[in-house]
Amino acid sequence: MTDRETDGTATAATETDGGVADAADVAAFQTVDWEAIEPSRRGLRKRTIVFLLGAAVLAAGVLYDYFVVQAKQPTFEGIGPTVSLFGQQLLPLYWNVTGIEWLFVTAVLVATCFVAVPLVRRPRLTRLYWRRLRGDRFATASLVFLALVFVAGVVGPVLYPPSIDTAAQSQPPAFTSTPMNYYVSDCVGTVADGRCHGTLQYPLGTNALGKPLTALVVSGMRVVVELAFVISLFVVPLATVVGVLAGYYGGRTDTTLMGYVDAQQAVPAFVVYLVLAFWGRTLFLFVLVFGLFSWGGIARLVRSETVQRKQDQYVLAAKNAGASDRHVIREHILPNVSSTVITALTRMIPLLILLHTAVAYMGMNNIMNESWGETIANGFNGLQAAFPQVWWTPVFPTIALALTVMTFSALGDGLRDALDPRDA
């Protein structure tokens, strides 16, 4: 606030009710530390600088991929060593980055700079959140499970990719057995009484092509991790910005933004994907469509929460003290709507995982993506599918899918209570 504004406000305060206010009150008002209420920031924050540097590195990688790697297909001359499959030369061993992976790395960078770093820099607040979350054992177990899914999904497909072994087709899981028949002609384990017994070499068995179910389940985890992170990259900022602006400013801003949300929700994202899938059935297209068309419901929840929060006493006190709208939104509104965004996101991601599974089951995805839906579909109606004789092919991906969906929901409930700033 400028000196002129301060003097004018002080003068108005002294002339209220036709009299003159106490001189001590005027002096106290004039000595308010406005810099402490709303400190002026000069320059960029360190985490913002780190984010910009990381974004620059990613941009350089994308340009290298587009102008160097893609331009030299299929020879890859001067890029590095290559591998061959069925006589076809593939990308170099150390460079095979797809569009969805670029988005995934970007999402990880954003989460690191704007979620992980603030938690590390505020250890007391982080310990408070963790203490609250530990009170919910189901949510804690869900967090551990999803952390394992994340690590396995990122590292697993690199260390243990699903490879075809025609000599190990339809092998049963370890400690189980299946009759020797047309589907199980060769047995990797022992054969007794006309039954093939599973072996620890393939703990979850193999499918009709000889791919280990363990590798297929881990590969499905990568699809889940990429889907969750990349869709969050679109949904969280869009829903938060639109919801907060509409709820805080109201009026024409609210009418315009919520009108756009209504128009967007009138076009189902699933229909948009089915139309665009004729030009490419990729995971990149799936996360792009559902990331851009699925945030309207969360934006409405954020708007409703913002309308309630802006009437609270601490918000009114900050505004009466002279804090700007940007300060109020950043310091008071956003922390109070964060739990709403996170809870709604943890509810939406399981639904999108199930929807992607359904899309893969219908054959509307890229068959090269070894997702759980693709594995389940192959187990029921794929090449040489023989359910229920070869029961393990669809069962284990279904179990992994069910556990992931349930843990997301349980973790969302735990985080909703742990991150609620009104209980601080």
ZIDA-V96606 format. One record per helix or strand of 3 or more residues. SS is the DSSP state (H for helix, E for strand). FROM is the first residue (numbers start at 1). TO is the last residue. Records with the same first field share a line. If there is no record, write none. Layout:
BEGIN
SS->FROM-TO ; FROM-TO
END
This chain:
BEGIN
H->3-14 ; 16-18 ; 23-30 ; 34-37 ; 46-72 ; 99-121 ; 123-134 ; 137-159 ; 166-168 ; 200-202 ; 213-249 ; 251-265 ; 269-279 ; 283-293 ; 296-309 ; 313-320 ; 325-361 ; 372-381 ; 392-418 ; 421-423
E->82-85 ; 88-92 ; 177-179 ; 195-197
END
